């Protein structure tokens, strides 16, 4: 199970680093896909920082947690915390705004999958730990 969790964290790292780089190098394309308007230089800077830098940083964080088997559980806890927040706010936004279409729905599906897989892996590892203790 620890191998599956490490692979999951590495895949997540690659996805987030790739998405962050894509947002940084093609901000017009990526921002249009999610309906984000980058108004003025400040808007462009904010998009690059949050959608580029934060996502690359998250990818690096997940990779660091995956490196050592001892830190995998912490990586899964971080993943559940981050994606729990993302899923909660994304779900709320669907009730508040007409946003359930296109790339936003694809992102929401991916976020739900990540939350469910990370939660399942975390619970399984905790049960294995408790059974072995």
Secondary structure, 3 states (H helix, E strand, C coil): CHHHHHHHHHHHHHHHHHHHHHHHHCHHHHHHHCCCCCCHHHHHHHHHHHHHHHHHHHHHHHHHHHHCHHHHHHHHHHHHHHHHHHHHHHHHHHHHCCCCCHHHHHHHHHHHHHHHHHHHHHHHHHHHHHHHC
